[in-house]
Amino acid sequence: MMPDAQVAAVTAARGAISLTGITRIFAGSVPAVDGVDLNIEAGEFFTLLGPSGCGKTTLLRMIAGFETPDAGRILISGKEMQDVPAHKRAVNTVFQSYALFPHLNVADNIGFGLRMQGVKKPERAKRVDAIMELLQIGQFAKRNAAQLSGGQRQRVALARALVNEPEVVLLDEPLSALDAKLRNELQIELLRMQKRLGMTFIFVTHDQHEALVMSDRIGVMSKGKLQQVGPVLDVYEKPRNVFVAEFLGLSNIWPLQPVGGGAADTPLGRLQITADIGAARMAMIRP
């Protein structure tokens, strides 16, 4: 565990996120997000992974400022966000629908946020041209958004999020509507882009393959709670509970009854186990 001073320095870095006790309750009494504590380091590609309805998008929306927590604290780059509206947070979001303006061309879509901020036209054009070159979409600058393919729209939405130079980029299942081949290509492209820019990316998905391929760390969610957080390989190889083991990758899980002497009974017979099984009651084998 890091010393308190080191934790404070990490959570105050530009693009770092700190969540403490975040809770959101909608109609009824069942929390959509239930007491989430999470620190995301600056420059990290962090993925929130879980099934539909687990609370991952609600958590993302609270970081963005589109939802208000019923309890808890959000810090972005060490700054309290409780009274900061969405448009004043150093955060941009790429939505599943991309939310492009169909009547605007690509360049105007990308530069729309800069225009709303009052950035002068020459500077706006310079920054839009630079991000289009980075994402290799300059040839579409004058094309209307409605005329773009799914992959092209995804790149334009990402360019619009990046051109404002945010501290954090939030991505809400942005690849889910694409075909499998294009989705796989863009997973690698997104990861390379994030490493090149050094920005903090928080990616939401229900797709375990996306999470395994793209992430520095993942947080697996179920029923509004974070079940496990850690580096991808650690979570895959050492799941904390049955839900994580079953949701992330393929696994065979058996009930386990320790009988002493390093042995345990399973439905397939008695196993001799070299590791300390302690009070374990389940065994998992990955293919």
ABEGO torsion letter per residue (X at the ends): XBBAAAAAAAAABBGBBBBBGBBBBBBEABBABBGBBBBBBBGBBBBBBEBBGAGAAAAAAAAAGABBBABEBBBBGGBBAAABBAAABBBBBBBAAGGBBAABBAAAAAAAAAAAAGBBAAAAAAAAAAAAAAAGAAAAAABBAAABBAAAAAAAAAAAAAAAGBABBBBBGAAAABBAAAAAAAAAAAAAAAAAAGBBBBBBBABAAAAAAABABBBBBBGGBBABBEBAAAAAABBABAAAAAABEBBBBBBBBBAEGGBBBBAAEBBBBABBAEABABBBBBX
